[in-house]
């Protein structure tokens, strides 16, 4: 075998072992620091998977766009304020009732 074939033959096993080693280091560091966020190994695995499956790329782009959306009032949360045009009233958060002082 020439050097190029050897390098290609060992690239996947070495990459897998390297990813496992980095994952173990990340787990140890995360338990010590209680760190939040996406681990490097998860990002690497997602990108490698997206290279082979086009639907994974769409999934990653969808996740990124959903993270950028803000929560709206209609997303199962109680309304912080409201305007009732039929009765002519406005409800403000944390305020006193509109006729009292």
Contact map, one row per residue, 1 for C-alpha under 8 A:
11101100000000000000000000000000000000000000000000000000000000000000000000000000000000000000000000000
11111100000000000000000000000000000000000000000000000000000000000000000000000000000000000000000000000
11111110000000000000000000000000000000000000000000000000000000000000000000000000000000000000000000000
01111111000000000000000000000000000000000000000000000000000000000000000000000000000000000000000000000
11111111100000000000000000000000000000000000000000000000000000000000000000000000000000000000000000000
11111111110000000000000000000000000000000000000000000000000000000000000000000000000000000000000000000
00111111111000000000000000000000000000000000000000000000000000000000000000000000000000000000000000000
00011111111100000000000000000000000000000000000000000000000000000000000000000000000000000000000000000
00001111111100000000000000000000000000000000000000000000000000000000000000000000000000000000000000000
00000111111111000000000000000000000000000000000000000000000000000000000000000000000000000000000000000
00000011111111100000000000000000000000000000000000000000000000000000000000000000000000000000000000000
00000001111111110000000000000000000000000000000000000000000000000000000000000000000000000000000000000
00000000011111111000000000000000000000000000000000000000000000000000000000000000000000000000000000000
00000000011111111100000000000000000000000000000000000000000000000000000000000000000000000000000000000
00000000001111111110000000000000000000000000000000000000000000000000000000000000000000000000000000000
00000000000111111111000000000000000000000000000000000000000000000000000000000000000000000000000000000
00000000000011111111100000000000000000000000000000000000000000000000000000000000000000000000000000000
00000000000001111111110000000000000000000000000000000000000000000000000000000000000000000000000000000
00000000000000111111111000000000000000001000000000000000000000000000000000000000000000000000000000000
00000000000000011111111100000000000000000000000000000000000000000000000000000000000000000000000000000
00000000000000001111111110000000000000000000000000000000000000000000000000000000000000000000000000000
00000000000000000111111111000000000000001000000000000000000000000000000000000000000000000000000000000
00000000000000000011111111100000000000111000000000000000000000000000000000000000000000000000000000000
00000000000000000001111111110000000000000000000000000000000000000000000000000000000000000000000000000
00000000000000000000111111111000000000000000000000000000000000000000000000000000000000000000000000000
00000000000000000000011111111100000000110000000000000000000000000000000000000000000000000000000000000
00000000000000000000001111111110000000000000000000000000000000000000000000000000000000000000000000000
00000000000000000000000111111111000000000000000000000000000000000000000000000000000000000000000000000
00000000000000000000000011111111101000000000000000000000000000000000000000000000000000000000000000000
00000000000000000000000001111111111100000000000000000000000000000000000000000000000000000000000000000
00000000000000000000000000111111111000000000000000000000000000000000000000000000000000000000000000000
00000000000000000000000000011111110000000000000000000000000000000000000000000000000000000000000000000
00000000000000000000000000001111111000000000000000000000000000000000000000000000000000000000000000000
00000000000000000000000000000111111100000000000000000000000000000000000000000000000000000000000000000
00000000000000000000000000001110111110000000000000000000000000000000000000000000000000000000000000000
00000000000000000000000000000100011111000000000000000000000000000000000000000000000000000000000000000
00000000000000000000000000000000001111100000000000000000000000000000000000000000000000000000000000000
00000000000000000000000000000000000111110110000000000000000000000000000000000000000000000000000000000
00000000000000000000001001000000000011111110000000000000000000000000000000000000000000000000000000000
00000000000000000000001001000000000001111111000000000000000000000000000000000000000000000000000000000
00000000000000000010011000000000000000111111100000000000000000000000000000000000000000000000000000000
00000000000000000000000000000000000001111111110000000000000000000000000000000000000000000000000000000
00000000000000000000000000000000000001111111111000000000000000000000000000000000000000000000000000000
00000000000000000000000000000000000000011111111100000000000000000000000000000000000000000000000000000
00000000000000000000000000000000000000001111111110000000000000000000000000000000000000000000000000000
00000000000000000000000000000000000000000111111111000001000100000000000000000000000000000000000000000
00000000000000000000000000000000000000000011111111100000100000000000000000000000000000000000000000000
00000000000000000000000000000000000000000001111111110000000000000000000000000000000000000000000000000
00000000000000000000000000000000000000000000111111111001000000000000000000000000000000000000000000000
00000000000000000000000000000000000000000000011111111111100000000000000000000000000000000000000000000
00000000000000000000000000000000000000000000001111111100100000000000000000000000000000000000000000000
00000000000000000000000000000000000000000000000111111100000000000000000000000000000000000000000000000
00000000000000000000000000000000000000000000000011111111100000000000000000000000000000000000000000000
00000000000000000000000000000000000000000000000001111111110000000000000000000000000000000000000000000
00000000000000000000000000000000000000000000000001001111111000000000000000000000000000000000000000000
00000000000000000000000000000000000000000000010011001111111100000000000000000000000000000000000000000
00000000000000000000000000000000000000000000001001101111111110000000000000000000000000000000000000000
00000000000000000000000000000000000000000000000000000111111111000000000000000000000000000000000000000
00000000000000000000000000000000000000000000000000000011111111100000000000000000000000000000000000000
00000000000000000000000000000000000000000000010000000001111111110000000000000000000000000000000000000
00000000000000000000000000000000000000000000000000000000111111111000000000000000000000000000000000000
00000000000000000000000000000000000000000000000000000000011111111100000000000000000000000000000000000
00000000000000000000000000000000000000000000000000000000001111111110000000000000000000000000000000000
00000000000000000000000000000000000000000000000000000000000111111111000000000000000000000000000000000
00000000000000000000000000000000000000000000000000000000000011111111100000000000000000000000000000000
00000000000000000000000000000000000000000000000000000000000001111111100000000000000000000000000000000
00000000000000000000000000000000000000000000000000000000000000111111110000000000000000000000000000000
00000000000000000000000000000000000000000000000000000000000000011111110000000000000000000000000000000
00000000000000000000000000000000000000000000000000000000000000001111111000000000000000000000000000000
00000000000000000000000000000000000000000000000000000000000000000011111100000000000000000000000000000
00000000000000000000000000000000000000000000000000000000000000000000111110100000000000000000000000000
00000000000000000000000000000000000000000000000000000000000000000000011111100000000000000000000000000
00000000000000000000000000000000000000000000000000000000000000000000001111111111000000000000000000000
00000000000000000000000000000000000000000000000000000000000000000000000111111010000000000000000000000
00000000000000000000000000000000000000000000000000000000000000000000001111111000000000000000000000000
00000000000000000000000000000000000000000000000000000000000000000000000011111100000000000000000000000
00000000000000000000000000000000000000000000000000000000000000000000000011111110000000000000000000000
00000000000000000000000000000000000000000000000000000000000000000000000010011111000000000000000000000
00000000000000000000000000000000000000000000000000000000000000000000000011001111110000000000000000000
00000000000000000000000000000000000000000000000000000000000000000000000010000111110000000001100000000
00000000000000000000000000000000000000000000000000000000000000000000000000000011111000000111100000000
00000000000000000000000000000000000000000000000000000000000000000000000000000011111100000111000000000
00000000000000000000000000000000000000000000000000000000000000000000000000000000111110011110000000000
00000000000000000000000000000000000000000000000000000000000000000000000000000000011111111100000000000
00000000000000000000000000000000000000000000000000000000000000000000000000000000001111111000000000000
00000000000000000000000000000000000000000000000000000000000000000000000000000000000111110000000000000
00000000000000000000000000000000000000000000000000000000000000000000000000000000000111111000000000000
00000000000000000000000000000000000000000000000000000000000000000000000000000000001111111100000000000
00000000000000000000000000000000000000000000000000000000000000000000000000000000001110111110000000000
00000000000000000000000000000000000000000000000000000000000000000000000000000000111100011111000000000
00000000000000000000000000000000000000000000000000000000000000000000000000000000111000001111100000000
00000000000000000000000000000000000000000000000000000000000000000000000000000001110000000111111000000
00000000000000000000000000000000000000000000000000000000000000000000000000000001100000000011111000000
00000000000000000000000000000000000000000000000000000000000000000000000000000000000000000001111100000
00000000000000000000000000000000000000000000000000000000000000000000000000000000000000000001111110000
00000000000000000000000000000000000000000000000000000000000000000000000000000000000000000000011111011
00000000000000000000000000000000000000000000000000000000000000000000000000000000000000000000001111110
00000000000000000000000000000000000000000000000000000000000000000000000000000000000000000000000111110
00000000000000000000000000000000000000000000000000000000000000000000000000000000000000000000000011111
00000000000000000000000000000000000000000000000000000000000000000000000000000000000000000000000111111
00000000000000000000000000000000000000000000000000000000000000000000000000000000000000000000000100111
